[in-house]
Amino acid sequence: MAKSLRYVEDATKATRPPREGVPGEQQFCHNCKFLQAGEGEWRPCSIFGGKLVNVNGWCSSWLKAG
C-alpha cells in the first residue's frame, strides 16, 4: 500500500504537486488530515491501518488537515 501511494519517510525526497491550495513543499504527514493524534516522530495514519508514519513524511493521499 505504501509503495502504491508513493509514501516516503522524508517528504523532501518526493515530488509533491500543489494540492488544496497548499504548495507541495509545505505538504507533510504532520499537516495531513489522515495522521492520527499522538506524540513523537512516528504516529499512526488512518490510510495505513496499524502502521506508523514519520511526521515529516508524505504520500500521494495527502489532504490538508483541519
N, CA, C and O atoms as a CHARMM CRD file, in Angstrom:
* protein
*
  264
    1    1 MET  N      0.82800  -1.18600   0.00000 PROA 1      0.00000
    2    1 MET  CA     0.00000   0.00000   0.00000 PROA 1      0.00000
    3    1 MET  C      0.87500   1.25400   0.00000 PROA 1      0.00000
    4    1 MET  O      0.65900   2.17000  -0.79300 PROA 1      0.00000
    5    2 ALA  N      1.85800   1.28400   0.89200 PROA 2      0.00000
    6    2 ALA  CA     2.73000   2.45600   0.97700 PROA 2      0.00000
    7    2 ALA  C      3.42800   2.71400  -0.35500 PROA 2      0.00000
    8    2 ALA  O      3.55700   3.85800  -0.78900 PROA 2      0.00000
    9    3 LYS  N      3.86500   1.66000  -0.98300 PROA 3      0.00000
   10    3 LYS  CA     4.56400   1.80900  -2.26700 PROA 3      0.00000
   11    3 LYS  C      3.62300   2.36700  -3.33100 PROA 3      0.00000
   12    3 LYS  O      4.01300   3.24800  -4.09700 PROA 3      0.00000
   13    4 SER  N      2.39800   1.86800  -3.38700 PROA 4      0.00000
   14    4 SER  CA     1.45100   2.34100  -4.40600 PROA 4      0.00000
   15    4 SER  C      1.05500   3.80100  -4.18500 PROA 4      0.00000
   16    4 SER  O      0.68700   4.49600  -5.13200 PROA 4      0.00000
   17    5 LEU  N      1.13100   4.26800  -2.92600 PROA 5      0.00000
   18    5 LEU  CA     0.80300   5.67500  -2.61900 PROA 5      0.00000
   19    5 LEU  C      2.05600   6.54600  -2.56000 PROA 5      0.00000
   20    5 LEU  O      1.99900   7.70500  -2.14900 PROA 5      0.00000
   21    6 ARG  N      3.18000   5.98000  -2.97200 PROA 6      0.00000
   22    6 ARG  CA     4.46900   6.69000  -3.03600 PROA 6      0.00000
   23    6 ARG  C      4.89200   7.29300  -1.69300 PROA 6      0.00000
   24    6 ARG  O      5.47800   8.37500  -1.65000 PROA 6      0.00000
   25    7 TYR  N      4.59000   6.57900  -0.58700 PROA 7      0.00000
   26    7 TYR  CA     4.98300   7.06600   0.74400 PROA 7      0.00000
   27    7 TYR  C      6.49800   7.13100   0.85800 PROA 7      0.00000
   28    7 TYR  O      7.21100   6.22400   0.42700 PROA 7      0.00000
   29    8 VAL  N      6.97400   8.22100   1.44700 PROA 8      0.00000
   30    8 VAL  CA     8.38900   8.38400   1.78500 PROA 8      0.00000
   31    8 VAL  C      8.48200   8.91500   3.21300 PROA 8      0.00000
   32    8 VAL  O      7.62400   9.68000   3.65300 PROA 8      0.00000
   33    9 GLU  N      9.51400   8.51200   3.92700 PROA 9      0.00000
   34    9 GLU  CA     9.70800   8.97300   5.30200 PROA 9      0.00000
   35    9 GLU  C     10.19100  10.41500   5.35500 PROA 9      0.00000
   36    9 GLU  O     10.01000  11.09600   6.36300 PROA 9      0.00000
   37   10 ASP  N     10.80200  10.87900   4.27700 PROA 10     0.00000
   38   10 ASP  CA    11.31800  12.24600   4.18000 PROA 10     0.00000
   39   10 ASP  C     10.64900  12.91500   2.97700 PROA 10     0.00000
   40   10 ASP  O     11.00900  12.65800   1.82900 PROA 10     0.00000
   41   11 ALA  N      9.67800  13.77000   3.25900 PROA 11     0.00000
   42   11 ALA  CA     8.88600  14.39800   2.19600 PROA 11     0.00000
   43   11 ALA  C      9.73600  15.19800   1.21200 PROA 11     0.00000
   44   11 ALA  O      9.34300  15.36500   0.05700 PROA 11     0.00000
   45   12 THR  N     10.88500  15.69100   1.64500 PROA 12     0.00000
   46   12 THR  CA    11.72000  16.48400   0.73900 PROA 12     0.00000
   47   12 THR  C     12.27000  15.64500  -0.40900 PROA 12     0.00000
   48   12 THR  O     12.78900  16.19000  -1.38300 PROA 12     0.00000
   49   13 LYS  N     12.15900  14.32200  -0.29900 PROA 13     0.00000
   50   13 LYS  CA    12.63400  13.42700  -1.35700 PROA 13     0.00000
   51   13 LYS  C     11.51900  13.02400  -2.32400 PROA 13     0.00000
   52   13 LYS  O     11.72700  12.17400  -3.19000 PROA 13     0.00000
   53   14 ALA  N     10.34200  13.63000  -2.18000 PROA 14     0.00000
   54   14 ALA  CA     9.19600  13.29200  -3.03900 PROA 14     0.00000
   55   14 ALA  C      8.83300  14.47900  -3.92400 PROA 14     0.00000
   56   14 ALA  O      9.03400  15.63500  -3.55200 PROA 14     0.00000
   57   15 THR  N      8.30500  14.17700  -5.08100 PROA 15     0.00000
   58   15 THR  CA     7.72700  15.20700  -5.93400 PROA 15     0.00000
   59   15 THR  C      6.30000  15.40700  -5.45600 PROA 15     0.00000
   60   15 THR  O      5.45500  14.52700  -5.62100 PROA 15     0.00000
   61   16 ARG  N      6.03100  16.56000  -4.86500 PROA 16     0.00000
   62   16 ARG  CA     4.72900  16.82800  -4.24800 PROA 16     0.00000
   63   16 ARG  C      4.01900  17.93700  -5.02000 PROA 16     0.00000
   64   16 ARG  O      4.39300  19.10400  -4.90300 PROA 16     0.00000
   65   17 PRO  N      3.01300  17.59400  -5.79700 PROA 17     0.00000
   66   17 PRO  CA     2.28600  18.61700  -6.55100 PROA 17     0.00000
   67   17 PRO  C      1.43100  19.47300  -5.61400 PROA 17     0.00000
   68   17 PRO  O      1.01300  18.99400  -4.56000 PROA 17     0.00000
   69   18 PRO  N      1.16800  20.71900  -5.97800 PROA 18     0.00000
   70   18 PRO  CA     0.26800  21.54600  -5.17100 PROA 18     0.00000
   71   18 PRO  C     -1.08700  20.85000  -5.05400 PROA 18     0.00000
   72   18 PRO  O     -1.57800  20.24300  -6.00600 PROA 18     0.00000
   73   19 ARG  N     -1.67800  20.95300  -3.86300 PROA 19     0.00000
   74   19 ARG  CA    -2.97300  20.31500  -3.63500 PROA 19     0.00000
   75   19 ARG  C     -3.74200  21.13200  -2.59700 PROA 19     0.00000
   76   19 ARG  O     -3.17600  21.56700  -1.59400 PROA 19     0.00000
   77   20 GLU  N     -5.00500  21.33000  -2.84100 PROA 20     0.00000
   78   20 GLU  CA    -5.89200  22.06400  -1.93400 PROA 20     0.00000
   79   20 GLU  C     -5.33000  23.44200  -1.57600 PROA 20     0.00000
   80   20 GLU  O     -5.49000  23.90100  -0.44500 PROA 20     0.00000
   81   21 GLY  N     -4.68100  24.09200  -2.52200 PROA 21     0.00000
   82   21 GLY  CA    -4.12000  25.41400  -2.29700 PROA 21     0.00000
   83   21 GLY  C     -2.83400  25.41900  -1.48300 PROA 21     0.00000
   84   21 GLY  O     -2.35700  26.48100  -1.08400 PROA 21     0.00000
   85   22 VAL  N     -2.26700  24.23500  -1.23300 PROA 22     0.00000
   86   22 VAL  CA    -1.03400  24.12600  -0.45100 PROA 22     0.00000
   87   22 VAL  C      0.09900  23.73100  -1.39700 PROA 22     0.00000
   88   22 VAL  O      0.01800  22.69900  -2.06500 PROA 22     0.00000
   89   23 PRO  N      1.16000  24.55000  -1.45800 PROA 23     0.00000
   90   23 PRO  CA     2.30400  24.19000  -2.30500 PROA 23     0.00000
   91   23 PRO  C      2.89900  22.85300  -1.86100 PROA 23     0.00000
   92   23 PRO  O      2.87700  22.52400  -0.67500 PROA 23     0.00000
   93   24 GLY  N      3.41800  22.09800  -2.79500 PROA 24     0.00000
   94   24 GLY  CA     3.98400  20.78900  -2.49100 PROA 24     0.00000
   95   24 GLY  C      5.02000  20.81700  -1.38900 PROA 24     0.00000
   96   24 GLY  O      5.04900  19.91800  -0.54800 PROA 24     0.00000
   97   25 GLU  N      5.87600  21.83600  -1.37400 PROA 25     0.00000
   98   25 GLU  CA     6.93900  21.88500  -0.36900 PROA 25     0.00000
   99   25 GLU  C      6.42000  22.11300   1.05300 PROA 25     0.00000
  100   25 GLU  O      7.19600  22.03800   2.00600 PROA 25     0.00000
  101   26 GLN  N      5.13500  22.38700   1.21100 PROA 26     0.00000
  102   26 GLN  CA     4.53400  22.56300   2.53900 PROA 26     0.00000
  103   26 GLN  C      3.68300  21.35700   2.96700 PROA 26     0.00000
  104   26 GLN  O      3.02900  21.40200   4.01000 PROA 26     0.00000
  105   27 GLN  N      3.69000  20.30100   2.18000 PROA 27     0.00000
  106   27 GLN  CA     2.89500  19.11300   2.49100 PROA 27     0.00000
  107   27 GLN  C      3.75200  18.07300   3.21500 PROA 27     0.00000
  108   27 GLN  O      4.77500  17.62500   2.69800 PROA 27     0.00000
  109   28 PHE  N      3.31800  17.70200   4.41500 PROA 28     0.00000
  110   28 PHE  CA     3.98000  16.69900   5.23900 PROA 28     0.00000
  111   28 PHE  C      2.90400  15.88800   5.94700 PROA 28     0.00000
  112   28 PHE  O      1.75800  16.32700   6.04400 PROA 28     0.00000
  113   29 CYS  N      3.26000  14.72200   6.43400 PROA 29     0.00000
  114   29 CYS  CA     2.30000  13.93800   7.21000 PROA 29     0.00000
  115   29 CYS  C      1.78700  14.73000   8.40800 PROA 29     0.00000
  116   29 CYS  O      0.62100  14.59400   8.77800 PROA 29     0.00000
  117   30 HSD  N      2.63400  15.55600   9.02000 PROA 30     0.00000
  118   30 HSD  CA     2.20600  16.28000  10.22200 PROA 30     0.00000
  119   30 HSD  C      1.10500  17.30100   9.96300 PROA 30     0.00000
  120   30 HSD  O      0.47600  17.76700  10.91300 PROA 30     0.00000
  121   31 ASN  N      0.85100  17.66500   8.69200 PROA 31     0.00000
  122   31 ASN  CA    -0.26900  18.56900   8.40700 PROA 31     0.00000
  123   31 ASN  C     -1.28800  17.92100   7.46100 PROA 31     0.00000
  124   31 ASN  O     -1.97900  18.60300   6.70500 PROA 31     0.00000
  125   32 CYS  N     -1.36100  16.60300   7.52600 PROA 32     0.00000
  126   32 CYS  CA    -2.31400  15.82900   6.71900 PROA 32     0.00000
  127   32 CYS  C     -3.48200  15.37500   7.59700 PROA 32     0.00000
  128   32 CYS  O     -3.29200  15.02000   8.76000 PROA 32     0.00000
  129   33 LYS  N     -4.66800  15.38900   7.04000 PROA 33     0.00000
  130   33 LYS  CA    -5.86000  15.01800   7.80500 PROA 33     0.00000
  131   33 LYS  C     -5.87700  13.54600   8.23000 PROA 33     0.00000
  132   33 LYS  O     -6.62600  13.18500   9.13700 PROA 33     0.00000
  133   34 PHE  N     -5.08100  12.70300   7.60400 PROA 34     0.00000
  134   34 PHE  CA    -5.08800  11.27600   7.92000 PROA 34     0.00000
  135   34 PHE  C     -4.16200  10.89100   9.07800 PROA 34     0.00000
  136   34 PHE  O     -4.27700   9.78800   9.61200 PROA 34     0.00000
  137   35 LEU  N     -3.24500  11.78200   9.47300 PROA 35     0.00000
  138   35 LEU  CA    -2.36200  11.48400  10.59100 PROA 35     0.00000
  139   35 LEU  C     -3.16800  11.52300  11.88200 PROA 35     0.00000
  140   35 LEU  O     -3.90700  12.47400  12.13600 PROA 35     0.00000
  141   36 GLN  N     -3.02000  10.49700  12.67900 PROA 36     0.00000
  142   36 GLN  CA    -3.77700  10.40900  13.91600 PROA 36     0.00000
  143   36 GLN  C     -3.02000  11.07300  15.06200 PROA 36     0.00000
  144   36 GLN  O     -1.79800  11.21200  15.02200 PROA 36     0.00000
  145   37 ALA  N     -3.76500  11.47600  16.07200 PROA 37     0.00000
  146   37 ALA  CA    -3.17700  12.16000  17.22000 PROA 37     0.00000
  147   37 ALA  C     -2.13400  11.27600  17.89900 PROA 37     0.00000
  148   37 ALA  O     -2.21000  10.04800  17.86200 PROA 37     0.00000
  149   38 GLY  N     -1.17800  11.92400  18.50500 PROA 38     0.00000
  150   38 GLY  CA    -0.14700  11.19500  19.21700 PROA 38     0.00000
  151   38 GLY  C      1.04500  12.07800  19.48100 PROA 38     0.00000
  152   38 GLY  O      1.02200  13.27900  19.21500 PROA 38     0.00000
  153   39 GLU  N      2.06900  11.47700  19.99900 PROA 39     0.00000
  154   39 GLU  CA     3.31200  12.16700  20.32400 PROA 39     0.00000
  155   39 GLU  C      4.44500  11.54100  19.52500 PROA 39     0.00000
  156   39 GLU  O      4.37000  10.37700  19.13100 PROA 39     0.00000
  157   40 GLY  N      5.46700  12.30100  19.29500 PROA 40     0.00000
  158   40 GLY  CA     6.67900  11.76700  18.69600 PROA 40     0.00000
  159   40 GLY  C      6.73000  11.85700  17.18700 PROA 40     0.00000
  160   40 GLY  O      5.81000  12.34100  16.52900 PROA 40     0.00000
  161   41 GLU  N      7.84000  11.37300  16.66900 PROA 41     0.00000
  162   41 GLU  CA     8.14800  11.45400  15.24200 PROA 41     0.00000
  163   41 GLU  C      7.39000  10.42200  14.40400 PROA 41     0.00000
  164   41 GLU  O      7.20500  10.62400  13.20400 PROA 41     0.00000
  165   42 TRP  N      6.95600   9.33400  15.01100 PROA 42     0.00000
  166   42 TRP  CA     6.22500   8.27200  14.32300 PROA 42     0.00000
  167   42 TRP  C      4.83300   8.16500  14.91600 PROA 42     0.00000
  168   42 TRP  O      4.67700   8.00900  16.12700 PROA 42     0.00000
  169   43 ARG  N      3.81000   8.25000  14.05100 PROA 43     0.00000
  170   43 ARG  CA     2.42200   8.20500  14.52600 PROA 43     0.00000
  171   43 ARG  C      1.57000   7.35000  13.58500 PROA 43     0.00000
  172   43 ARG  O      1.94100   7.11800  12.43400 PROA 43     0.00000
  173   44 PRO  N      0.42300   6.88700  14.09100 PROA 44     0.00000
  174   44 PRO  CA    -0.48500   6.11800  13.23900 PROA 44     0.00000
  175   44 PRO  C     -1.12800   6.99800  12.16300 PROA 44     0.00000
  176   44 PRO  O     -1.36700   8.18900  12.36500 PROA 44     0.00000
  177   45 CYS  N     -1.39400   6.38600  11.03700 PROA 45     0.00000
  178   45 CYS  CA    -2.06600   7.05500   9.91800 PROA 45     0.00000
  179   45 CYS  C     -3.29400   6.22100   9.55600 PROA 45     0.00000
  180   45 CYS  O     -3.20600   4.99800   9.44300 PROA 45     0.00000
  181   46 SER  N     -4.42500   6.87500   9.37600 PROA 46     0.00000
  182   46 SER  CA    -5.64500   6.12800   9.06700 PROA 46     0.00000
  183   46 SER  C     -5.62000   5.50000   7.67200 PROA 46     0.00000
  184   46 SER  O     -6.41300   4.59800   7.40100 PROA 46     0.00000
  185   47 ILE  N     -4.75600   5.93800   6.80200 PROA 47     0.00000
  186   47 ILE  CA    -4.60300   5.32400   5.47200 PROA 47     0.00000
  187   47 ILE  C     -3.89400   3.97400   5.59100 PROA 47     0.00000
  188   47 ILE  O     -4.27700   3.00300   4.94000 PROA 47     0.00000
  189   48 PHE  N     -2.86200   3.92500   6.42600 PROA 48     0.00000
  190   48 PHE  CA    -2.04600   2.72400   6.58800 PROA 48     0.00000
  191   48 PHE  C     -2.40500   2.04000   7.90300 PROA 48     0.00000
  192   48 PHE  O     -1.60700   2.05100   8.84100 PROA 48     0.00000
  193   49 GLY  N     -3.58300   1.45300   7.98400 PROA 49     0.00000
  194   49 GLY  CA    -4.08100   0.82800   9.21200 PROA 49     0.00000
  195   49 GLY  C     -3.04700  -0.02400   9.92700 PROA 49     0.00000
  196   49 GLY  O     -2.46100  -0.93400   9.34000 PROA 49     0.00000
  197   50 GLY  N     -2.83000   0.28000  11.20000 PROA 50     0.00000
  198   50 GLY  CA    -1.90700  -0.48900  12.01200 PROA 50     0.00000
  199   50 GLY  C     -0.44400  -0.15900  11.80500 PROA 50     0.00000
  200   50 GLY  O      0.41600  -0.78400  12.42600 PROA 50     0.00000
  201   51 LYS  N     -0.13700   0.79400  10.95800 PROA 51     0.00000
  202   51 LYS  CA     1.25400   1.16400  10.68100 PROA 51     0.00000
  203   51 LYS  C      1.51200   2.59200  11.14100 PROA 51     0.00000
  204   51 LYS  O      0.59200   3.40300  11.23800 PROA 51     0.00000
  205   52 LEU  N      2.77900   2.88600  11.42500 PROA 52     0.00000
  206   52 LEU  CA     3.18500   4.22800  11.80300 PROA 52     0.00000
  207   52 LEU  C      3.86200   4.90600  10.61800 PROA 52     0.00000
  208   52 LEU  O      4.51200   4.25300   9.80200 PROA 52     0.00000
  209   53 VAL  N      3.70300   6.21200  10.53500 PROA 53     0.00000
  210   53 VAL  CA     4.37000   7.00400   9.50200 PROA 53     0.00000
  211   53 VAL  C      5.19200   8.09200  10.18100 PROA 53     0.00000
  212   53 VAL  O      4.90200   8.49100  11.30800 PROA 53     0.00000
  213   54 ASN  N      6.20200   8.55600   9.49700 PROA 54     0.00000
  214   54 ASN  CA     7.02200   9.63600  10.00400 PROA 54     0.00000
  215   54 ASN  C      6.29000  10.95600   9.80600 PROA 54     0.00000
  216   54 ASN  O      5.75400  11.20300   8.72600 PROA 54     0.00000
  217   55 VAL  N      6.25600  11.80700  10.82500 PROA 55     0.00000
  218   55 VAL  CA     5.53600  13.08000  10.72500 PROA 55     0.00000
  219   55 VAL  C      6.11600  13.97800   9.64000 PROA 55     0.00000
  220   55 VAL  O      5.44200  14.89700   9.17300 PROA 55     0.00000
  221   56 ASN  N      7.36100  13.72400   9.23200 PROA 56     0.00000
  222   56 ASN  CA     7.99400  14.51100   8.16500 PROA 56     0.00000
  223   56 ASN  C      7.91000  13.81400   6.81900 PROA 56     0.00000
  224   56 ASN  O      8.57600  14.20700   5.86100 PROA 56     0.00000
  225   57 GLY  N      7.08100  12.77300   6.75300 PROA 57     0.00000
  226   57 GLY  CA     6.89700  12.02600   5.51700 PROA 57     0.00000
  227   57 GLY  C      5.81300  12.62000   4.64400 PROA 57     0.00000
  228   57 GLY  O      5.30300  13.70800   4.90800 PROA 57     0.00000
  229   58 TRP  N      5.46800  11.88000   3.59000 PROA 58     0.00000
  230   58 TRP  CA     4.43700  12.31300   2.64200 PROA 58     0.00000
  231   58 TRP  C      3.98500  11.10600   1.83500 PROA 58     0.00000
  232   58 TRP  O      4.76100  10.17600   1.61900 PROA 58     0.00000
  233   59 CYS  N      2.71600  11.11600   1.38200 PROA 59     0.00000
  234   59 CYS  CA     2.24600  10.14400   0.39000 PROA 59     0.00000
  235   59 CYS  C      1.24700  10.84300  -0.52100 PROA 59     0.00000
  236   59 CYS  O      0.80600  11.95600  -0.23500 PROA 59     0.00000
  237   60 SER  N      0.90100  10.19400  -1.59800 PROA 60     0.00000
  238   60 SER  CA     0.03500  10.81700  -2.60600 PROA 60     0.00000
  239   60 SER  C     -1.41500  10.98000  -2.14400 PROA 60     0.00000
  240   60 SER  O     -2.22100  11.58900  -2.84800 PROA 60     0.00000
  241   61 SER  N     -1.75100  10.44700  -0.98000 PROA 61     0.00000
  242   61 SER  CA    -3.09600  10.63000  -0.43400 PROA 61     0.00000
  243   61 SER  C     -3.21300  11.88600   0.44000 PROA 61     0.00000
  244   61 SER  O     -4.26600  12.14700   1.02100 PROA 61     0.00000
  245   62 TRP  N     -2.12900  12.65400   0.52600 PROA 62     0.00000
  246   62 TRP  CA    -2.09400  13.82600   1.40600 PROA 62     0.00000
  247   62 TRP  C     -3.30000  14.73100   1.16300 PROA 62     0.00000
  248   62 TRP  O     -3.61400  15.08400   0.02600 PROA 62     0.00000
  249   63 LEU  N     -3.96900  15.10000   2.26300 PROA 63     0.00000
  250   63 LEU  CA    -5.04800  16.09700   2.23900 PROA 63     0.00000
  251   63 LEU  C     -4.85000  17.02800   3.43000 PROA 63     0.00000
  252   63 LEU  O     -4.46700  16.59400   4.51600 PROA 63     0.00000
  253   64 LYS  N     -5.10800  18.27500   3.21800 PROA 64     0.00000
  254   64 LYS  CA    -4.90900  19.30000   4.23600 PROA 64     0.00000
  255   64 LYS  C     -5.71600  19.02000   5.50200 PROA 64     0.00000
  256   64 LYS  O     -6.92200  18.78300   5.43800 PROA 64     0.00000
  257   65 ALA  N     -5.04500  19.04900   6.64700 PROA 65     0.00000
  258   65 ALA  CA    -5.70300  18.85400   7.94400 PROA 65     0.00000
  259   65 ALA  C     -6.52300  20.08500   8.28900 PROA 65     0.00000
  260   65 ALA  O     -6.21100  21.20200   7.87500 PROA 65     0.00000
  261   66 GLY  N     -7.55800  19.85800   9.04300 PROA 66     0.00000
  262   66 GLY  CA    -8.31400  20.99000   9.56100 PROA 66     0.00000
  263   66 GLY  C     -9.60500  21.14700   8.93300 PROA 66     0.00000
  264   66 GLY  O    -10.35000  22.06400   9.27400 PROA 66     0.00000
